[in-house]
Amino acid sequence: MLGELSARNAISGKVHASYTAFRERSAPWSRVSIEAVLRARGQTFFLVPMEQKR
């Protein structure tokens, strides 16, 4: 859906591309921080890699 909206004009497309690139770069670091918090709380953590979600 966001892809469709971003195709409507150039500015929306640039914003969507920038956000998507950021999300791809930041996902591994988010996983590291989430795992650390849950380990500190004594909980387990399981996350499906992004490659498998597509």
C-alpha positions, 0 to 999 in steps of 0.5 A: 500500500505504501508503495502505491502511495509513493508512486503518486508523486516524486516527493512521496517516492523519495520519502518512501525509498529513504524510509525503506533503506533506513529500515533495512539498515536499522533492523539488525541493530533493533534486533540486537537491542531487543534481544539484550532487553529481553535477556536482561528480563530473563525472557527468550526472543525469537524473530523471523529474519526479514528475508523470510517475511517477504 
